[in-house]
Amino acid sequence: MASEPIGRFDHIGIAVHSIESARPFFEETLGAKLRYISDDRSGDFRVGLFDLDNFCIELLEPVNPDGFLAKFLEKRGEGVHHITLQTPDLKRKVIDMENAGVKVVDKHLEDPGFLDAFISPKSAHGVLFQLGQTPGPLNNPAYWLSEDDPAG
């Protein structure tokens, strides 16, 4: 199916019960720098964004006790929630994957300011992959638009 990589690593999302309780490990033990904490636009969770030498770590804390993140934590406990890949030409790639039998869920493909979709863990050996065409949390430019990239 894919003759080239679908995208490039952007960040890892880690589900935690409390961003504040998790901060000492990420800041003091790993040396990550907190960039910001904010509520997600859905209102279901808060995001704590950390920069570990340009390696982006998102801590996800539930706000809505009935939301997907609270249910995830109840079922699985704290840990890796998703891996995000910067993905150019996302709409086409979603169509190609679905045509190949890959289960793609939670597609947001209409708002040019926020394009993403998720590959179901059922199709990805237990891993939830988020594919995003819009800039990631550290606001690094999309690699396919970089001046250093001959294709960009």
Sequence and secondary structure as in RCSB ss.txt:
>XXXX:A:sequence
MASEPIGRFDHIGIAVHSIESARPFFEETLGAKLRYISDDRSGDFRVGLFDLDNFCIELLEPVNPDGFLAKFLEK
RGEGVHHITLQTPDLKRKVIDMENAGVKVVDKHLEDPGFLDAFISPKSAHGVLFQLGQTPGPLNNPAYWLSEDDP
AG
>XXXX:A:secstr
  SS S EEEEEEEE S HHHHHHIIIIIS  EEEEEEE TTSSEEEEEEEETTEEEEEEEE STTSHHHHHHHH
H SEEEEEEEE TTHHHHHHHHHHTT  EEEEE S TT  EEEE TTTTTT  EEEESS  TT    GGG TT T
T 
